[in-house]
Amino acid sequence: GLISFLTIKPPEVRAWTIKEGTRAPEAAGKIHTDFQKGFICVEVIDYNTLY
């Protein structure tokens, strides 16, 4: 299936759709290829904790 991840940089929130099981560096590449090339780490926050 598909899942979405969010990027948040006020004032913009954006949803990115990827295949379930996609690894973080490849997900970063959906935003920009340079992010995938220079990937270091990811911070994961459950959607429900945002509200």
Protein Blocks (a to p, Z undefined) as FASTA:
>chain_A
ZZdddddddfbdcdddddehiafklmmmmmomklmmmocbdcdddfklmZZ
